[in-house]
Amino acid sequence: SLGLLYSLVLEVQNSTKKMEDTGGLLNAAFSLKTKHFHALDKLATSLKEVSDCGELFENQAENRLVIFSDTIEKLSKGKFSLHTNEKETLLDAVRNAKTKIEATSLVDSDLDTWDTPTGRKYLAENQNAVKRRVEIQRTFIYQEMSERLFDLCERLSVQGVKVFVVEEEKVAPPDRIDVVLFDEKLLYKSLTDNSGKPETNEFSIKEADIEETRGSLRRIKGVYEEWAQVKTSFGIG
């Protein structure tokens, strides 16, 4: 109904205002600021015009506005999700890093990504971050060491990234995560589908999410090995 549409717009407006309380990280990452409130006013004005087009159009508007409202509500709580193909926000997070980036990679699901145009951009942004004196640590969680993984570890190590490796079987299943923690404040997490392929990128500044990730990283640190110390043992290169 049109009344429900209006109520959803009010929810969106209230949730958007809460964004200011989450700090600049999410505002910068998602480009949602006070100056965009006029778009919500335009949305409210357009709803009556939609209802005049008939029930079919109103139902479509209602369904899409529910999704929109849910997205803004998550943002107001310090989280948002993007399709796995949308990497620009991740690149922006690397560009905005000030002191430290701590990351893990699930080799079985994301090794191919590094050889894509986006992957090469990500490598370049990591290199730029190192030049800005940002400390970067990356742990590769692998099932089997391959020449491709060996070469990638070498490339990152030469760039100044602190590289660590660990066999997947040594990592508890809940800690087999693909994450990036920026300055201990912003968390990126790659979520996979049932087949293990990347499906969604999730960003969060919620302390509970960050603390959970810190716990996983501490446990991984207990079993990983420094790349420079073990690379000769693989008999590659």
Disulfide bonds with the S-S distance in Angstrom:
none
